[in-house]
């Protein structure tokens, strides 16, 4: 019997000598001729089941007798060499035959060893090659996105970014922000999509990982300001809506905008269109959205303006949940951002917090209101829970809000709730997300001062840099 050397586990089988050698242990076992022929036949096709007739013919024994079984037993005993922990190289496959269950290396005389590859190893090699090929194709995409935050890398088909192209005219910007917030509320409430609100003041803002993008800007048509709404599908490079609306906070404009958005997104129209339930007093509507605008600006002076406007609207509409929610958010934020030096009893801070308590108390009693689904309500409840030291309740509220509409304020509150719970990595992620959505100094002020003092240098050092502070 001739042929190359065959490695089986720790053993090396030398067919010409009919011998097994273990160089590491210095052992050599001489096989019987039929056991040697059996091993040579099995090793020629490792991991392949060979029938008894084929093996009996290779061994030169009668397939009808017990000679083949005895040869298998001899071979197993030799490979085990008295070791209880030795692997079972020869496997019995009931009603089919036997197979050598290891990969055998065949050493060519005077040459480098060559492997006999079984079918599964060949499959493994093919899959590995495919994986490497796919990795090579995706690597340029990975490098292109390497500098982007993880959450912004790839488009999310279920997410719509609502981008406001802000302007210098405060009156026009107030209406733009108001209609933009209304559009975001319509999408978040009446469609299955998530919403990301991203104001943009002429700077290169981060691109959200959204499959669709609604850009709202003020344009002049016949010397009159109009709202230009353009909804596009980023994945398909398709424009879904491109239309102009009078830049007025009136029910007609709001219902037209909401109907067009729902149709463009292939959503059924509700029995009562969003916007039809707008405040019926035009002056109150203007004041409400002006309050929304000043809350968006978020500095202490603007928050004072928001509180004054919303208190006026509340007198006219004392049971509208969205008015109470916005008022509570403004009061709580104002008490933290402007009240640091007025914490003594009777100071403005105490008054603001007492008024926030009253607004939230009224709000809780309006849970049956048809307007209670407004995202501002969940935001107000989460911030109130944060201010009262109830992080678990606040987390439930803010995560519910973020599942439908993401704003920079919601992310700041989210980060604060993570921070108070000791989840500093998650807090840093939320703060970074808030900054990406609204890269303004007031965003950092909210992160530092809302509810409690946050050390940005310790938690999110990337935000505590001159470029961020002076943005």
C-alpha positions as a printed NumPy array, in Angstrom:
array([[  0.   ,   0.   ,   0.   ],
       [  1.518,   3.321,  -1.1  ],
       [  0.457,   6.929,  -0.855],
       [  1.19 ,  10.213,   0.907],
       [  1.242,  10.619,   4.66 ],
       [ -2.13 ,  11.49 ,   6.219],
       [ -2.586,  13.53 ,   9.394],
       [ -5.542,  12.599,  11.608],
       [ -5.689,  14.728,  14.728],
       [ -2.411,  14.175,  16.606],
       [ -1.661,  11.107,  14.52 ],
       [  0.216,  10.822,  11.248],
       [ -0.753,   7.794,   9.185],
       [  1.964,   6.349,   6.95 ],
       [  0.181,   4.105,   4.41 ],
       [  3.348,   2.388,   3.081],
       [  4.174,   1.19 ,   6.594],
       [  0.59 ,   0.757,   7.799],
       [  1.617,   2.731,  10.848],
       [  0.226,   5.541,  13.036],
       [  2.738,   7.932,  14.596],
       [  2.319,  10.613,  17.23 ],
       [  5.502,  12.685,  17.097],
       [  4.471,  14.833,  20.042],
       [  4.108,  11.849,  22.379],
       [  6.722,   9.736,  20.656],
       [  4.238,   6.93 ,  19.983],
       [  3.942,   4.568,  17.013],
       [  1.171,   1.997,  16.427],
       [  1.322,  -0.581,  13.657],
       [ -2.092,  -1.408,  12.187],
       [ -3.245,  -4.732,  10.866],
       [ -3.321,  -4.795,   7.048],
       [ -7.113,  -4.636,   6.87 ],
       [ -7.277,  -1.773,   9.414],
       [ -4.624,   0.116,   7.448],
       [ -6.545,  -0.346,   4.177],
       [ -9.771,   0.73 ,   5.925],
       [ -8.161,   3.923,   7.249],
       [ -6.659,   4.752,   3.862],
       [-10.071,   4.365,   2.229],
       [-11.834,   6.558,   4.818],
       [ -9.098,   9.226,   4.789],
       [ -9.343,   9.54 ,   1.025],
       [-12.838,  11.018,   1.499],
       [-13.003,  12.648,   4.953],
       [-16.45 ,  13.596,   6.284],
       [-18.088,  11.482,   3.571],
       [-20.198,   8.469,   4.527],
       [-18.883,   5.32 ,   2.814],
       [-21.046,   2.237,   2.525],
       [-20.119,  -1.118,   4.041],
       [-19.799,  -2.774,   0.643],
       [-17.281,  -0.182,  -0.562],
       [-15.255,  -0.378,   2.632],
       [-15.324,  -4.187,   2.668],
       [-14.034,  -4.233,  -0.896],
       [-11.228,  -1.823,   0.025],
       [-10.276,  -3.995,   2.997],
       [-10.549,  -7.219,   1.022],
       [-13.062,  -8.789,   3.412],
       [-16.491, -10.357,   3.02 ],
       [-19.193,  -7.656,   3.433],
       [-21.648, -10.271,   4.701],
       [-19.525, -11.248,   7.691],
       [-18.191,  -9.474,  10.744],
       [-14.718,  -8.818,   9.384],
       [-15.473,  -5.18 ,   8.538],
       [-16.905,  -4.538,  12.   ],
       [-13.792,  -6.071,  13.545],
       [-11.555,  -3.913,  11.343],
       [-13.434,  -0.778,  12.459],
       [-13.055,  -1.84 ,  16.089],
       [ -9.32 ,  -2.41 ,  15.642],
       [ -8.903,   0.971,  14.002],
       [-10.83 ,   2.795,  16.716],
       [ -8.781,   1.082,  19.402],
       [ -5.538,   2.031,  17.698],
       [ -6.566,   5.68 ,  17.295],
       [ -7.697,   5.823,  20.919],
       [ -4.378,   4.306,  22.074],
       [ -5.692,   3.69 ,  25.575],
       [ -6.79 ,   7.309,  26.134],
       [-10.266,   7.762,  27.574],
       [-10.471,  11.381,  26.378],
       [ -9.422,  10.643,  22.8  ],
       [-11.863,  11.83 ,  20.121],
       [-13.887,   9.292,  18.17 ],
       [-12.56 ,   9.675,  14.65 ],
       [-14.518,   6.824,  13.064],
       [-18.266,   7.452,  13.216],
       [-20.955,   4.871,  12.572],
       [-23.858,   6.14 ,  10.466],
       [-26.751,   3.709,  11.084],
       [-27.91 ,   1.79 ,   8.004],
       [-25.465,   3.702,   5.807],
       [-21.867,   2.982,   6.768],
       [-18.916,   4.81 ,   8.324],
       [-17.043,   8.069,   7.926],
       [-13.845,   9.702,   9.111],
       [-15.108,  12.723,  11.034],
       [-11.97 ,  14.867,  10.977],
       [-10.16 ,  16.832,   8.331],
       [ -7.213,  14.768,   7.146],
       [ -4.003,  16.431,   5.968],
       [ -2.192,  14.585,   3.229],
       [  1.55 ,  15.194,   3.266],
       [  3.055,  14.896,  -0.207],
       [  6.578,  13.433,  -0.099],
       [  9.116,  16.262,  -0.267],
       [  6.346,  18.835,  -0.69 ],
       [  4.034,  21.012,   1.368],
       [  0.987,  19.383,   2.978],
       [ -2.268,  19.622,   1.044],
       [ -5.732,  19.533,   2.69 ],
       [ -8.606,  17.321,   1.703],
       [-11.601,  19.609,   2.023],
       [-14.961,  18.105,   2.86 ],
       [-18.174,  19.58 ,   1.529],
       [-18.879,  21.707,   4.58 ],
       [-15.39 ,  23.164,   4.585],
       [-15.765,  24.042,   0.942],
       [-19.039,  25.786,   1.773],
       [-17.328,  27.632,   4.598],
       [-14.657,  28.832,   2.21 ],
       [-17.228,  30.069,  -0.298],
       [-19.177,  31.939,   2.386],
       [-15.994,  33.495,   3.717],
       [-15.085,  34.716,   0.249],
       [-18.561,  36.213,  -0.191],
       [-18.308,  37.969,   3.164],
       [-14.956,  39.478,   2.25 ],
       [-16.346,  40.655,  -1.094],
       [-19.348,  42.338,   0.557],
       [-17.084,  43.929,   3.155],
       [-14.894,  45.318,   0.396],
       [-17.92 ,  46.887,  -1.299],
       [-19.292,  48.404,   1.92 ],
       [-15.98 ,  49.744,   3.202],
       [-16.081,  52.992,   1.149],
       [-19.596,  53.676,   2.473],
       [-18.384,  53.073,   6.006],
       [-15.485,  55.465,   5.55 ],
       [-17.791,  58.111,   4.093],
       [-19.978,  57.923,   7.193],
       [-17.183,  57.422,   9.692],
       [-17.32 ,  61.01 ,  10.904],
       [-21.109,  61.038,  11.259],
       [-22.804,  60.109,  14.536],
       [-23.986,  56.526,  14.657],
       [-27.646,  57.507,  14.77 ],
       [-27.352,  59.69 ,  11.655],
       [-25.533,  57.32 ,   9.315],
       [-28.218,  55.523,   7.312],
       [-31.701,  56.676,   6.243],
       [-34.623,  55.404,   8.286],
       [-37.62 ,  54.77 ,   6.036],
       [-40.038,  55.346,   8.932],
       [-38.658,  58.755,   9.858],
       [-39.544,  62.173,   8.444],
       [-37.349,  65.187,   9.101],
       [-39.24 ,  68.477,   9.365],
       [-36.736,  71.24 ,   8.62 ],
       [-37.524,  74.94 ,   9.169],
       [-35.516,  77.342,   7.026],
       [-35.565,  80.204,   9.528],
       [-35.596,  83.853,   8.46 ],
       [-34.549,  87.172,   9.972],
       [-38.064,  88.628,  10.169],
       [-39.382,  87.686,  13.609],
       [-43.049,  87.962,  12.64 ],
       [-42.615,  85.69 ,   9.617],
       [-40.41 ,  83.329,  11.566],
       [-43.059,  83.05 ,  14.269],
       [-45.603,  81.878,  11.719],
       [-43.097,  79.561,  10.067],
       [-42.234,  77.889,  13.371],
       [-45.917,  77.655,  14.261],
       [-46.923,  76.028,  10.983],
       [-43.861,  73.79 ,  11.129],
       [-44.813,  72.585,  14.593],
       [-48.348,  72.019,  13.348],
       [-47.065,  69.981,  10.376],
       [-44.886,  67.888,  12.683],
       [-47.845,  67.308,  14.997],
       [-50.019,  66.234,  12.053],
       [-47.463,  63.691,  10.855],
       [-46.737,  62.353,  14.337],
       [-50.427,  61.996,  15.224],
       [-52.084,  60.827,  12.011],
       [-49.383,  58.737,  10.303],
       [-47.169,  55.804,  11.332],
       [-44.024,  57.868,  10.758],
       [-41.625,  59.258,  13.327],
       [-40.809,  62.963,  13.155],
       [-37.544,  64.805,  13.72 ],
       [-37.821,  68.582,  14.009],
       [-34.717,  70.399,  12.787],
       [-34.649,  74.193,  12.652],
       [-32.008,  75.515,  10.298],
       [-30.73 ,  79.071,  10.342],
       [-28.597,  79.214,   7.212],
       [-25.969,  76.802,   8.484],
       [-24.899,  73.363,   7.357],
       [-26.944,  71.327,   9.795],
       [-26.572,  67.617,  10.377],
       [-28.556,  65.474,   7.971],
       [-31.071,  63.376,   9.867],
       [-31.268,  59.665,   9.185],
       [-34.725,  60.07 ,   7.708],
       [-36.209,  58.464,   4.646],
       [-38.362,  61.53 ,   3.941],
       [-37.695,  65.223,   4.4  ],
       [-40.199,  68.069,   4.719],
       [-38.565,  71.453,   4.18 ],
       [-40.571,  74.541,   5.148],
       [-39.417,  77.98 ,   4.09 ],
       [-40.807,  81.465,   3.605],
       [-40.938,  82.709,   0.014],
       [-42.363,  85.833,  -1.56 ],
       [-45.073,  85.464,  -4.194],
       [-46.426,  88.719,  -5.615],
       [-44.899,  90.629,  -2.695],
       [-46.817,  88.46 ,  -0.269],
       [-45.142,  85.948,   2.067],
       [-46.061,  82.318,   1.483],
       [-45.13 ,  79.062,   3.103],
       [-43.343,  76.76 ,   0.668],
       [-43.671,  73.114,   1.714],
       [-41.584,  70.511,  -0.093],
       [-41.791,  66.866,   0.947],
       [-39.286,  64.553,  -0.718],
       [-38.482,  60.857,  -0.517],
       [-34.727,  60.649,  -0.029],
       [-34.472,  56.941,  -0.74 ],
       [-36.345,  57.155,  -4.047],
       [-35.236,  60.697,  -4.943],
       [-38.892,  61.569,  -5.473],
       [-40.825,  64.762,  -4.661],
       [-44.075,  63.917,  -2.875],
       [-45.373,  67.438,  -2.232],
       [-44.317,  70.838,  -3.554],
       [-46.848,  73.546,  -2.775],
       [-47.28 ,  77.117,  -1.507],
       [-49.678,  78.21 ,   1.236],
       [-50.598,  81.634,   2.607],
       [-48.339,  82.285,   5.569],
       [-51.229,  82.698,   7.973],
       [-52.089,  80.878,  11.168],
       [-55.674,  80.252,  10.172],
       [-57.779,  77.109,  10.054],
       [-58.008,  77.198,   6.236],
       [-54.233,  77.175,   5.78 ],
       [-53.695,  74.556,   8.463],
       [-56.354,  72.163,   7.188],
       [-55.069,  72.486,   3.613],
       [-51.507,  71.773,   4.729],
       [-52.533,  68.791,   6.85 ],
       [-54.72 ,  67.314,   4.088],
       [-51.931,  67.625,   1.512],
       [-49.391,  66.034,   3.845],
       [-51.639,  63.081,   4.633],
       [-52.434,  62.538,   0.95 ],
       [-48.759,  62.743,  -0.008],
       [-47.984,  60.106,   2.626],
       [-50.903,  57.919,   1.453],
       [-52.707,  58.154,   4.773],
       [-56.504,  58.253,   5.194],
       [-58.02 ,  61.597,   6.067],
       [-59.645,  61.705,   9.51 ],
       [-63.255,  62.736,   9.894],
       [-62.073,  66.064,  11.278],
       [-58.927,  67.374,   9.636],
       [-56.065,  68.663,  11.782],
       [-56.308,  72.42 ,  11.843],
       [-60.073,  72.437,  11.948],
       [-59.779,  72.324,  15.726],
       [-57.419,  75.31 ,  15.824],
       [-58.186,  78.052,  18.289],
       [-61.122,  79.871,  16.759],
       [-59.858,  83.244,  17.957],
       [-57.299,  84.442,  15.391],
       [-55.593,  86.66 ,  17.941],
       [-55.308,  83.751,  20.385],
       [-53.925,  81.531,  17.62 ],
       [-51.255,  84.108,  16.822],
       [-50.395,  84.374,  20.511],
       [-50.247,  80.591,  20.916],
       [-47.823,  80.127,  18.051],
       [-45.842,  83.168,  19.141],
       [-45.509,  81.441,  22.498],
       [-44.359,  78.345,  20.631],
       [-41.797,  80.458,  18.799],
       [-40.429,  82.038,  21.976],
       [-40.242,  78.627,  23.629],
       [-38.234,  77.478,  20.624],
       [-35.81 ,  80.404,  21.073],
       [-35.413,  79.106,  24.625],
       [-33.331,  81.84 ,  26.254],
       [-34.561,  83.337,  29.521],
       [-35.908,  86.545,  27.961],
       [-37.817,  84.602,  25.303],
       [-39.205,  82.233,  27.909],
       [-40.605,  85.222,  29.799],
       [-42.338,  86.342,  26.601],
       [-43.678,  82.833,  26.047],
       [-45.101,  82.694,  29.564],
       [-46.833,  86.063,  29.196],
       [-48.378,  85.125,  25.832],
       [-49.483,  81.68 ,  26.941],
       [-51.042,  83.   ,  30.133],
       [-53.153,  85.289,  27.942],
       [-54.195,  82.365,  25.73 ],
       [-54.959,  80.291,  28.809],
       [-57.421,  82.908,  30.024],
       [-59.295,  82.523,  26.736],
       [-58.94 ,  78.71 ,  26.545],
       [-58.478,  77.408,  30.114],
       [-59.01 ,  73.739,  29.207],
       [-56.833,  73.294,  26.121],
       [-54.157,  70.731,  27.119],
       [-51.567,  71.865,  24.565],
       [-51.722,  75.434,  25.916],
       [-51.261,  74.24 ,  29.499],
       [-48.437,  71.896,  28.493],
       [-46.508,  74.608,  26.673],
       [-47.045,  76.989,  29.573],
       [-45.761,  74.416,  32.078],
       [-42.642,  73.713,  29.996],
       [-41.929,  77.443,  29.678],
       [-42.382,  78.047,  33.414],
       [-40.223,  75.098,  34.483],
       [-37.445,  76.008,  32.06 ],
       [-37.618,  79.674,  33.053],
       [-37.323,  78.81 ,  36.746],
       [-34.117,  76.89 ,  36.004],
       [-32.513,  79.184,  33.435],
       [-33.363,  82.562,  34.972],
       [-34.067,  81.736,  38.589],
       [-30.683,  80.625,  39.827],
       [-30.129,  83.819,  41.77 ],
       [-33.712,  84.217,  42.985],
       [-34.319,  81.046,  44.927],
       [-35.322,  82.816,  48.133],
       [-38.939,  82.491,  49.274],
       [-41.207,  84.917,  47.497],
       [-38.826,  85.268,  44.557],
       [-39.847,  84.829,  40.954],
       [-38.511,  81.296,  40.862],
       [-40.919,  80.15 ,  43.543],
       [-43.79 ,  81.847,  41.744],
       [-42.897,  80.282,  38.399],
       [-42.743,  76.831,  39.911],
       [-46.033,  77.323,  41.719],
       [-47.67 ,  78.381,  38.454],
       [-46.163,  75.343,  36.73 ],
       [-47.635,  73.135,  39.468],
       [-51.045,  74.706,  38.906],
       [-50.838,  74.232,  35.129],
       [-49.821,  70.589,  35.495],
       [-52.547,  69.955,  38.057],
       [-55.143,  71.243,  35.605],
       [-53.542,  69.32 ,  32.755],
       [-53.781,  65.991,  34.576],
       [-57.523,  66.469,  34.924],
       [-57.922,  66.851,  31.143],
       [-56.785,  63.361,  30.141],
       [-60.175,  62.696,  28.529],
       [-59.81 ,  65.701,  26.224],
       [-59.59 ,  64.917,  22.474],
       [-56.55 ,  67.217,  22.347],
       [-54.619,  65.281,  24.993],
       [-52.55 ,  63.403,  22.383],
       [-50.415,  66.442,  21.559],
       [-46.685,  65.567,  21.958],
       [-46.129,  68.696,  24.042],
       [-48.191,  67.086,  26.792],
       [-45.848,  64.122,  27.126],
       [-42.886,  66.492,  27.043],
       [-44.402,  68.575,  29.846],
       [-45.168,  65.488,  31.936],
       [-41.616,  64.186,  31.512],
       [-40.065,  67.53 ,  32.473],
       [-42.375,  67.82 ,  35.471],
       [-41.431,  64.299,  36.606],
       [-37.77 ,  65.256,  36.234],
       [-38.246,  68.381,  38.347],
       [-39.969,  66.275,  41.011],
       [-37.234,  63.62 ,  41.081],
       [-39.282,  60.837,  39.475],
       [-36.946,  59.641,  36.7  ],
       [-38.664,  56.335,  35.968],
       [-42.016,  57.991,  35.325],
       [-40.304,  60.687,  33.295],
       [-38.467,  58.106,  31.181],
       [-41.71 ,  56.414,  30.247],
       [-43.201,  59.724,  29.171],
       [-40.265,  61.04 ,  27.163],
       [-39.615,  57.742,  25.399],
       [-43.239,  57.685,  24.326],
       [-42.791,  61.188,  22.914],
       [-39.572,  60.276,  21.105],
       [-41.222,  57.308,  19.434],
       [-43.371,  59.732,  17.451],
       [-41.648,  63.115,  17.444],
       [-38.053,  64.011,  18.221],
       [-37.146,  67.553,  19.204],
       [-34.04 ,  69.021,  20.737],
       [-36.   ,  69.793,  23.921],
       [-37.16 ,  66.199,  24.242],
       [-33.58 ,  64.979,  23.857],
       [-32.341,  67.374,  26.547],
       [-35.031,  66.08 ,  28.92 ],
       [-34.151,  62.519,  27.898],
       [-30.502,  63.145,  28.703],
       [-31.323,  64.688,  32.073],
       [-33.438,  61.68 ,  33.016],
       [-30.6  ,  59.34 ,  32.044],
       [-28.121,  61.44 ,  34.007],
       [-30.204,  61.501,  37.18 ],
       [-30.485,  57.7  ,  36.875],
       [-26.697,  57.356,  36.623],
       [-26.731,  56.328,  32.938],
       [-24.077,  58.811,  31.885],
       [-23.252,  57.263,  28.498],
       [-26.902,  57.415,  27.463],
       [-27.127,  60.962,  28.788],
       [-24.142,  61.985,  26.662],
       [-25.758,  60.443,  23.574],
       [-29.002,  62.341,  24.18 ],
       [-27.188,  65.642,  24.734],
       [-25.191,  65.16 ,  21.547],
       [-28.385,  64.419,  19.662],
       [-30.007,  67.585,  21.038],
       [-27.018,  69.615,  19.862],
       [-27.148,  68.071,  16.393],
       [-30.835,  68.902,  16.096],
       [-30.315,  72.48 ,  17.243],
       [-26.692,  73.685,  17.397],
       [-27.373,  76.878,  19.364],
       [-25.882,  78.264,  22.601],
       [-29.276,  78.043,  24.295],
       [-29.29 ,  74.29 ,  23.686],
       [-26.126,  74.027,  25.773],
       [-27.647,  76.329,  28.388],
       [-30.608,  73.972,  28.75 ],
       [-28.278,  70.988,  29.047],
       [-26.242,  72.712,  31.741],
       [-29.061,  74.238,  33.793],
       [-32.373,  72.434,  33.266],
       [-33.61 ,  70.818,  36.52 ],
       [-30.064,  70.468,  37.905],
       [-26.531,  71.491,  36.974],
       [-24.785,  69.268,  34.433],
       [-21.01 ,  69.249,  34.063],
       [-20.654,  69.011,  30.301],
       [-16.88 ,  68.702,  30.525],
       [-17.315,  65.477,  32.487],
       [-20.305,  63.93 ,  30.728],
       [-20.087,  65.155,  27.127],
       [-16.681,  66.804,  26.7  ],
       [-17.19 ,  67.035,  22.95 ],
       [-19.91 ,  69.631,  23.55 ],
       [-17.916,  71.636,  26.085],
       [-15.603,  73.214,  23.529],
       [-15.296,  76.82 ,  22.313],
       [-16.773,  75.986,  18.889],
       [-19.906,  74.619,  20.531],
       [-20.219,  77.351,  23.124],
       [-19.885,  80.066,  20.539],
       [-22.077,  78.505,  17.848]])
